[in-house]
């Protein structure tokens, strides 16, 4: 059986999720329909908001959050494959 690289999986999850957080932040600046999503995430990601600086903060929080989640996912997968 193949194993997953926790670092690679963490990076993939982190990049994908932070890109999504960035896109929703940018959309929330110009359109009101994305603001509820930003408001929900701003509870967990302190500093995330519908502003340029808030979006950068959200990107950092999102990357760290998803990196840890991806790393744990790959680690657990490798444990269960054995």
Secondary structure as GFF3:
##gff-version 3
##sequence-region A 1 82
A	DSSP	alpha_helix	6	30	.	.	.	ID=ss1
A	DSSP	three_ten_helix	32	34	.	.	.	ID=ss2
A	DSSP	alpha_helix	35	44	.	.	.	ID=ss3
A	DSSP	alpha_helix	52	81	.	.	.	ID=ss4
###
